[in-house]
Amino acid sequence: VTANIASALAMTGKKVVAIDADIGLRNLDVVMGLENRIVYDLVDVIEGRCRLRQAMIKDKRQPDLYLIPAAQTRDKMAVSPSDMLLVCDELRQEMDYIIIDSPAGIERGFRNAVAPADEVLIVTNPEVSAVRDADRIIGLLEAEEKGPGRLIINRLKPEMVARGDMLSIEDVLDILAVDLIGVIPEDESILISSNRGTPVAMSGTNGSSASQAFRNVAQRLQGETVPFVDLTPKTGLLNRLNSWFSKS
């Protein structure tokens, strides 16, 4: 999700840096296709082995997109919330958006990611256990005076919702009671794009519904009013017609 939101923002002409805050388990570099260009990482910056600019990897496809990778051989205690505040204060001078990829859970990595945040986006799958975890995160954010955050529902399958086998958007919103900023449908193009090291948001206007959904999130982050993608499952004659035309 982080890679796609950062990419979608950069595609609108904003200067964006994505920070992988998952120390010890980095993967944002792989998803963005930048793993072979890493020289320095976030911990190198914090421990003074390089300047911040030296750790920033510039994406060759989107000139306004940068990545600061996580250290792979250190644990989360190598970075503190105050370290993240200092790094982000420096980045604010030249970047329009700083997108921090928080590790799962509520331990040190979560606190590091949240400390410098002006706004928090909570990503959850429409599953009971995931929504319960998201509810706990919202409580922690309010305790930290970071607000309730805004919600992205990820990997929604309209067909399963229609059958009653998956929580609906309304179900999730009723439980969490926070503002919705995006709904990302389950889409095989996300997996294909990740394996290729190209965020699906970069696929342009002719891309998948997931690609469009990420671009819509980027527009909403910039204050635009954008309708949500219609994820109603197609049924009956319309479904058969769409299937027939897709094969023609």
C-alpha positions, 0 to 999 in steps of 0.5 A: 500500500505504501509503495502505491500511495507514494507512487500515485502522489508522485505521479501528480507532480508532488515530491514524495519520499517513502521511508521503510520503518520496518527495521530488520525486515525491509521489503519496500525496496523490493516492491518498488524495484529498487533493491539493487540500488541500496548503498545506505539505509535509514540506520546509516543516516541515524548513526551518522555514516552518511548524509540523508541525501545519500540514503535517498534512492531516486526512482528512475520511472518517477523523478519526484519519487524517493525511497529511504530503505530500512536496515536489514541486519539491525533490530527495531531498537536501532531507531527511536521516535526522536530519531524519526522526528529529526529525519522527517524534520529535515525531509520536510524542507524539500518534500511535499509528502513523507510516507512512512511504512509502519511495521505490523503490530504496536511495538517500537516500529509502530511508535517510530512510524507514528511519532513524526506523522501529521496524519495516519492512514490505517490499513485493514483487511475486511476480516474480523481479526484484522478489524479488531487490530485496527480498532486497537490501533485507533485507540492508541493513536487517540492516546498519542493525540494523533487523531483517529486516522483515516481508513483504507480497506484493503483486499476487498472481494465484492463477490464474497461480500455479496455472499455474506462471507466477508465484512462489507465496507459498511460493516467495517465503518460501523465498527471502527467509526473513522473516515474512509479514504480508500477501498482497494479491491483484491486484484491479481495485478497487485501481486504481478506488479509487486513481483515485477518491482513496479507499483500497480499505481504506475500502470496509468489510466488504463490500469486495473481497478486497484491502480485506479483506487490507489490514484483516487487515494492520492487525490483525496489526500490532496483534498480533492473530492473523488467518488469511490470506485464501484465495486458492486459485483456484476451479475446476470446478463450484464456479467455474461455480456462483459465476459463475452465482450472481453473474449472478443 
